[in-house]
């Protein structure tokens, strides 16, 4: 036994003294503190890294990505889009018709859809009447059929005849994308804006998923023209549709267009198909006339 002199606890051992102290002053004993519950009462610091100078903001809105990220398994993908599921870069090259190049007359548009290595994975052909192309040109209604290398139609894009002027906000452009044909994959809807070209990507349930916002001037003299793919709050850019400048001669005399699409690889494959449809719409609306592509 260790003596503590004239202290009231002089006749107790150190072990007994320690136990009595814990009972008398429980708030000072770290062994009695539930650190897990203390951490949960301050969720703002839950994922805060030590040494970081920025404390996470409690009221910062976080937009869910479940609307546009791929949630389906490979075996449930639309037939023919399995390869598209692996791509984050898509090249769309418009084919030049000899008659169009010589006579300057507009013919049905044809596109090759390629991967980043330049290998063709799909081929698209526009279907409509000659009068539509001659009289309504950039506003014309069309059905774009997209087939794989085996000739199987995997995507169908349908565009009705509508207006594109900001003076008629109730009749703006829209198109429907099906994949496989007969099954809705999503929609592209033009939004009214007095200055910028804006579109909304919708899923098969007509729920808004993403935004596409273009530049004020789409002429793109000697440079590429980018249409950014953004989240619905328009604060985060997740991809873009780029119209590549192909040179003065090509743009003036042939109307040929080369586009590049960059999207997250985990983007829902149906939304990728809808963005391809949006690229066709952007081409006809802004780059159909020769001098628009300079």
Secondary structure, DSSP 8 states (H G I E B T S, - for coil): ----TTSTTTTS-HHHHHHHHHHH-GGG-GGG--HHHHHHT-GGGTT--TT-S----TT-----STTTB--S-GGGS-TT-TTGGG-SEEEEEE---HHHHHH------EEEEE-TTS-EEEEEEEE--HHIIIIIGGG--EEEEEEETTS-EEEEEEE------TT-GGG--EEEEESSTTSEEEEEEEE--SSS-EEEEEETT--EEEEEE--S----TTS-EEEEEE-TTS--EEEEEEEE---HHHHHHT---EEEEE--TTB-HHHHHHHHHHHHHHHHHHSSSGGGG-
